Amino acid sequence: LNPNDKADIRAPEPNPGQIMEISGSYWQSCTLHAGVKLDVFTMIGDDRLGSNEISGKLGADERSLPRLLDALTAMNLLIKKDGRYANTLTGKMFLSKDSDRYIGYIIMHHHHLVESWARLDQAVQTGNSVQSREFFNDDTVRESFLMGMFNMAMGLAPRVAKAIDLTGRRRLLDLGGGPGTYAIHFCMANPGLEARVYDLPATRPFAEKTMQKFGLSDRIAFSDCNYLKDPIRESFDVAWLSHILHGEGPEACQMILRKAVSALRPGGAIIIHDFILNDTMDAPLFPALFSLNMLIQTRDGRSYSEGQISDMLASKGVKAIERLDFRTPNDSGIIMGTV
Ligand SMILES: C[S@@+](CC[C@H](N)C(=O)[O-])C[C@H]1O[C@@H](n2cnc3c(N)ncnc32)[C@H](O)[C@@H]1O
């Protein structure tokens, strides 16, 4: 052995750096949440403003605001020059309400979950959700959740609509479709397609506004539906279930899938989009964390593995089940089959 090689083959000395980084990373999350909640990115817009000008407009404390602005600068979301603050390209594009690509709703949704996440230990110990039943009754919370779903889906739906061949399909069911982002993109990519978004009545105004914004109100309709209680009376060529199975336990998932499959005409396709775990259940990271997110918020929700979803579909008579070669930044995946 060349003594110079020794250092390379020795296992690295354990150090607490990685643990410290994980432990404190919520400080950055909370700093971002505060910036979005106070709307500093929209306020700054295309300008370069001093902190006293920003605090005047926001009505924020003059001594405290610079600390927030400096931390956002350290996080590369603002630029500071000669004591004045401007948006970075990323900040302006995604955090200013004046941008079409604003993602502040999903950030506020994450913010609303912080309190429950801080009680994760309690959820693990008791096996119960730690979120109040009233949580979604608050208008701001509901808007952040539903429009947050829109923010997330807008980043993916154009790719999804290209990746799935719906040639010859005429009617699509978007079950638990929320603001209808996927129905909208499937219809834009397939001129002969019509869609129905089935979701709870409280979702209707958000879905109708979104369909209208895309000029698709004549091809996509909203139906009030509680998929745990109501039948699906119409028939379809395609059923798209995006991010709904993770909200329920296995029994409810079986019931939802049974309803979706029975609503399909022979030869129809059922397509599941969700955060999908490996069959060992311990990776990838985001679906594993998302399962905890469901633990704190729901009675039975969780992330499912590829094998679990495929087995549930097979038990409903779905054939030709396959996972599409479609990867996303937070490891959501697509499994589809036909009836
Ligand atoms: C996580 S969001 C997913 C929205 C959309 N599918 C997407 O991927 O962007 C779950 C959706 O399911 C709806 N939902 C939850 N429980 C429901 C139920 N029992 N019946 C119908 N819709 C429900 C919610 O209102 C919400 O729009």
The ligand as an SDF file (V2000), in Angstrom:
LIG
                    3D

 27 29  0  0  0  0  0  0  0  0999 V2000
  -54.0740   15.6410   -2.6720 C   0  0  0  0  0  0  0  0  0  0  0  0
  -55.4370   16.2860   -3.5290 S   0  0  0  0  0  0  0  0  0  0  0  0
  -55.1100   15.7880   -5.1960 C   0  0  0  0  0  0  0  0  0  0  0  0
  -55.7720   16.6750   -6.2110 C   0  0  0  0  0  0  0  0  0  0  0  0
  -55.4990   16.2760   -7.6720 C   0  0  0  0  0  0  0  0  0  0  0  0
  -55.9300   14.9390   -7.9640 N   0  0  0  0  0  0  0  0  0  0  0  0
  -54.0390   16.4250   -7.9940 C   0  0  0  0  0  0  0  0  0  0  0  0
  -53.3160   15.4390   -8.0600 O   0  0  0  0  0  0  0  0  0  0  0  0
  -53.6110   17.5880   -8.1650 O   0  0  0  0  0  0  0  0  0  0  0  0
  -56.7430   15.1900   -3.0190 C   0  0  0  0  0  0  0  0  0  0  0  0
  -58.0950   15.6000   -3.5700 C   0  0  0  0  0  0  0  0  0  0  0  0
  -59.0490   14.6220   -3.1550 O   0  0  0  0  0  0  0  0  0  0  0  0
  -60.2160   15.2840   -2.7260 C   0  0  0  0  0  0  0  0  0  0  0  0
  -60.9200   14.4140   -1.7640 N   0  0  0  0  0  0  0  0  0  0  0  0
  -60.5270   14.0590   -0.5210 C   0  0  0  0  0  0  0  0  0  0  0  0
  -61.4370   13.2470    0.0460 N   0  0  0  0  0  0  0  0  0  0  0  0
  -62.4220   13.1010   -0.8680 C   0  0  0  0  0  0  0  0  0  0  0  0
  -63.6410   12.3610   -0.8840 C   0  0  0  0  0  0  0  0  0  0  0  0
  -64.0150   11.6190    0.1760 N   0  0  0  0  0  0  0  0  0  0  0  0
  -64.4140   12.4180   -1.9830 N   0  0  0  0  0  0  0  0  0  0  0  0
  -64.0330   13.1480   -3.0660 C   0  0  0  0  0  0  0  0  0  0  0  0
  -62.8890   13.8750   -3.1270 N   0  0  0  0  0  0  0  0  0  0  0  0
  -62.0990   13.8340   -2.0270 C   0  0  0  0  0  0  0  0  0  0  0  0
  -59.7180   16.5830   -2.1120 C   0  0  0  0  0  0  0  0  0  0  0  0
  -60.7420   17.5480   -2.0580 O   0  0  0  0  0  0  0  0  0  0  0  0
  -58.5850   16.9440   -3.0560 C   0  0  0  0  0  0  0  0  0  0  0  0
  -59.0380   17.7190   -4.1170 O   0  0  0  0  0  0  0  0  0  0  0  0
  1  2  1  0
  2  3  1  0
  2 10  1  0
  3  4  1  0
  4  5  1  0
  5  6  1  0
  5  7  1  0
  7  8  2  0
  7  9  1  0
 10 11  1  0
 11 12  1  0
 11 26  1  0
 12 13  1  0
 13 14  1  0
 13 24  1  0
 14 15  1  0
 14 23  1  0
 15 16  2  0
 16 17  1  0
 17 18  1  0
 17 23  2  0
 18 19  1  0
 18 20  2  0
 20 21  1  0
 21 22  2  0
 22 23  1  0
 24 25  1  0
 24 26  1  0
 26 27  1  0
M  CHG  2   2   1   9  -1
M  END
$$$$
